[in-house]
Amino acid sequence: MSERPEIIHYFGAGPALLPNDVLKQAAADLINYQGTGLGLGELSHRSAPAIAVVDSAKESVKKLLDVPDSHEVCFLQSGGTGEFSALVYNLLAAHAKKTGKKGIANYLVTGSWSQKAAEEAKRLGADVNVAVNAKINGKYGTIPPPSEWSLSPPEQTAYVYYCDNETVNGVEFGYIPPVPEGVELVSDMSSNIMSRKVDVSKFGAIFAGVQKNIGIAGATVVIIKKSLLEKPADSELVALGIPLAPIVFDFATIAKNNSLYNTLPIFNVHIVSLTLARLLKNGGIPVQQVISGRKAEKLYMALDSATEGVYMLPVAKEVRSRMNIVFTIPGEGREKAFLEGAKKKGMTGLSGHRSVGGIRISSYNAVSEQSIDLLVDYINDFAKTI
Ligand SMILES: Cc1ncc(COP(=O)(O)O)c(C=O)c1O
């Protein structure tokens, strides 16, 4: 098997870097898992070793995030985008169970992922209220204060949805959005899960595609309040004009079957399990939160302290993402020069998202402080050439 360097300076936004020791263990387990003579991709998803993988990943999520007994942890194949749809079906159904009505789906649109989620809800037939649209002059980069949100009346609200960290636009919430008592809050944490403490009890549902901070594409973690697994009969949902969930998106079915209603990609869940076990061993979320904060601080400091006008940061300071640091370098050919110079020093994955351009540094959990320090030096040196 070909080895790779211990430290890789890769800042891709996802799929993203994973710890070397996790990958080495996973590679061995793909060939021969725990002496069974079969690889983890070959074992039945209903075999004892596969069930143990799912249980171990679930336990680690629960431990790391202090998930209360009121909530269930599930794994699905959906990807982040699949959850945009799954949440609509499940949360509208849960609201109908409680009230007998089709509730209003509220969206705080603070970047392109929450925008996509709101569009999907509309497409599926939800009554959508965009309570916040943070796009100004075609660009995202702020989060208006809660006093400016126009949420629907609480009794009519099925849920309030937001994206905790907008991966493309580099906008991150610094607080849990306040919602009226009894209103279900739903969050997309695909690009910052396990980077800081979260009070799970405040949420109806949290989901994350795992391919940025905790695994490889193909598995999605969903944390759902158990009371939201209650839903009316399909006929009642149809009568209310609420779309029925495809069975693989039906949280009640998934939860009842320990995430194994259909074939779960156990190997992908195993990588999550290994990554989370490593995180627990290294001090868990409190330690990771400090490291993530420190890495982001070093980067923003370098960018902010360069000669004025060299680096342009489009995101308001108070909502700057710790995970995805975005900026532009005005001037013909300068971004290209920045990327080429970085590549010569072994640093890759720095191009901005194709929809917004510029530079994006993704500083997920597996990106080492050595990589950040190297990049900080480069940011400082590059600025001096202008
Ligand atoms: C915040 C966020 N949500 C959702 C998605 C979509 O995830 P997927 O590609 O797994 O559907 C992404 C992908 O990058 C993301 O960053």
The ligand as a MOL file (V3000), in Angstrom:
LIG
                    3D

  0  0  0     0  0            999 V3000
M  V30 BEGIN CTAB
M  V30 COUNTS 16 16 0 0 0
M  V30 BEGIN ATOM
M  V30 1 C -23.6820 23.0620 4.9050 0
M  V30 2 C -23.9410 22.0550 3.8330 0
M  V30 3 N -25.1610 21.5190 3.7360 0
M  V30 4 C -25.4710 20.6190 2.7930 0
M  V30 5 C -24.5210 20.2250 1.8730 0
M  V30 6 C -24.8950 19.2260 0.8060 0
M  V30 7 O -24.3430 18.0000 1.1440 0
M  V30 8 P -24.3660 16.7660 0.1300 0
M  V30 9 O -23.4210 17.0780 -0.9550 0
M  V30 10 O -23.9190 15.6240 1.0120 0
M  V30 11 O -25.7470 16.5810 -0.3250 0
M  V30 12 C -23.2250 20.7440 1.9440 0
M  V30 13 C -22.2010 20.2960 0.9840 0
M  V30 14 O -21.1190 20.7790 0.9010 0
M  V30 15 C -22.9310 21.6910 2.9480 0
M  V30 16 O -21.7220 22.2330 3.0400 0
M  V30 END ATOM
M  V30 BEGIN BOND
M  V30 1 1 1 2
M  V30 2 1 2 3
M  V30 3 2 2 15
M  V30 4 2 3 4
M  V30 5 1 4 5
M  V30 6 1 5 6
M  V30 7 2 5 12
M  V30 8 1 6 7
M  V30 9 1 7 8
M  V30 10 2 8 9
M  V30 11 1 8 10
M  V30 12 1 8 11
M  V30 13 1 12 13
M  V30 14 1 12 15
M  V30 15 2 13 14
M  V30 16 1 15 16
M  V30 END BOND
M  V30 END CTAB
M  END
